[in-house]
Amino acid sequence: MENLVEVKNLKKNYGSIEAVKDISFNIKENEIIGLLGPNGSGKTTTIGMMLGLLKPSNGEILIDGKKIEENRIEILQKLNFISPYIELPKKLTVKQNLVVYCKLYNVSDTKNRIEYLVEKLRLEDLLNRVTGELSSGQKNESQIKSSREVSSHLSWFV
């Protein structure tokens, strides 16, 4: 199986501070990995470089065989970034947020796609609830389920 993501000898320095110290790893299709470490160990910096938001001091990141630095726009169209620190619009219902996701990712036939997602992802109980009134777990659940199914083949959960 081919690697979907390749991180090779990745480093990030801020002056004399080495935030990311020569890490390498691969992610295959349908594989789940975790970046674990204490505060300040470079996890968020690594994700920032993988999203093309930060330029590595050294190393290379390939997604679908393409360098993130040279193909950022194309790659980001296929990528989801989900974090409990970035919330869905609180005044919209879960259904309205699904419509937003569909529009962001140019999903055709939004109505049928949402009906399919609601059934497949078992979101019936949450569908008409205002996102701001959901528990943290329910927000994360609806965000992860919907973003993964609506759009791309590569998701990053932080």
C-alpha positions in Angstrom: 0.0 0.0 0.0 1.2 3.4 -1.0 1.9 6.2 1.6 -0.7 8.9 1.6 1.5 11.2 3.8 5.3 11.1 4.0 7.2 13.3 6.5 10.9 13.2 6.0 13.5 14.6 8.3 11.3 17.4 9.4 12.8 20.2 11.5 11.6 23.6 12.6 13.8 26.1 14.4 12.9 29.4 15.9 16.3 31.0 16.3 18.3 28.7 18.5 15.2 26.8 19.7 14.6 23.5 17.9 10.8 23.1 18.0 10.7 20.0 15.8 13.8 17.8 15.8 14.3 15.7 12.7 11.1 13.6 12.7 10.1 11.2 9.9 6.9 9.1 9.6 4.5 7.8 6.9 0.7 7.4 6.9 -1.0 4.9 4.7 -4.5 5.1 3.4 -7.1 4.3 6.2 -4.3 4.4 8.8 -4.7 6.4 12.0 -1.7 7.8 13.8 -1.2 10.0 16.8 1.4 12.7 17.7 2.0 12.3 21.4 4.3 14.3 23.6 4.3 16.9 26.4 3.5 20.5 25.9 6.2 22.2 23.8 7.3 19.0 22.1 6.4 20.2 18.6 3.1 18.5 17.9 1.2 21.7 16.9 4.2 23.0 14.9 4.3 19.7 13.0 0.6 19.9 12.2 1.1 23.5 11.1 3.9 22.4 8.7 1.8 19.5 7.4 -1.0 22.0 6.6 1.5 24.3 4.8 1.0 27.1 7.4 4.6 27.0 8.6 7.7 26.5 6.5 10.0 23.8 7.8 13.6 24.7 8.5 14.5 21.4 6.9 12.8 18.3 5.6 10.0 17.5 3.3 6.3 16.8 3.5 4.6 14.8 0.7 0.8 14.4 0.6 -0.4 12.1 -2.2 3.1 12.2 -3.5 3.1 16.0 -3.8 5.1 18.5 -1.8 2.9 20.6 0.4 5.0 23.7 -0.1 4.6 23.5 -3.9 1.0 22.2 -4.1 -0.7 23.7 -1.0 -3.9 24.9 -2.6 -4.5 21.6 -4.5 -3.7 19.5 -1.4 -5.9 21.6 1.0 -8.9 21.0 -1.2 -8.6 17.3 -0.3 -7.9 17.8 3.4 -10.0 18.3 6.5 -8.6 19.8 9.7 -10.8 19.3 12.7 -10.0 20.6 16.2 -12.1 21.0 19.3 -10.4 24.4 19.6 -12.1 25.5 16.4 -15.9 25.4 16.8 -18.7 25.2 14.3 -20.9 28.3 14.2 -22.8 28.2 17.5 -26.0 29.7 16.3 -26.5 27.3 13.4 -28.1 23.9 13.7 -26.2 20.7 12.9 -28.2 20.6 9.7 -27.2 24.1 8.8 -23.6 23.3 9.5 -23.9 20.3 7.1 -25.1 22.7 4.4 -22.1 24.9 5.1 -19.7 21.9 4.8 -21.4 20.9 1.5 -21.0 24.4 0.1 -17.4 24.7 1.2 -16.5 21.5 -0.6 -18.7 22.1 -3.7 -20.9 19.0 -3.0 -23.5 18.6 -5.6 -27.1 17.7 -4.6 -26.7 19.0 -1.1 -30.2 18.0 0.0 -29.8 14.3 -0.9 -26.2 14.2 0.5 -27.4 15.6 3.8 -30.2 13.0 4.0 -27.7 10.3 3.2 -25.3 11.6 5.9 -28.0 11.9 8.6 -29.0 8.3 8.1 -25.5 6.9 7.7 -23.9 8.9 10.6 -27.0 8.5 12.8 -27.3 12.3 13.3 -31.1 12.3 13.5 -31.2 13.3 17.2 -28.8 16.2 16.7 -29.9 17.4 13.3 -32.2 20.3 14.4 -30.3 21.2 17.6 -28.4 24.4 17.7 -24.7 23.7 17.8 -24.0 26.0 20.7 -26.3 24.0 22.9 -24.6 20.6 22.2 -22.2 19.1 24.7 -18.5 19.1 23.8 -18.7 15.4 22.8 -21.7 16.0 20.6 -20.0 18.9 18.9 -16.9 16.9 18.2 -19.0 13.9 17.1 -21.0 15.9 14.6 -18.0 17.8 13.3 -15.8 14.7 12.8 -18.6 12.6 11.3 -19.8 15.2 8.9 -16.5 16.6 7.7 -15.1 13.2 7.0 -18.1 12.1 5.0 -18.8 15.4 3.2 -15.5 16.1 1.7 -12.1 14.6 1.4 -10.1 11.5 1.8 -7.6 12.9 4.4 -8.6 14.3 7.8 -6.5 15.7 10.6 -8.1 15.6 14.0 -6.4 17.6 16.8 
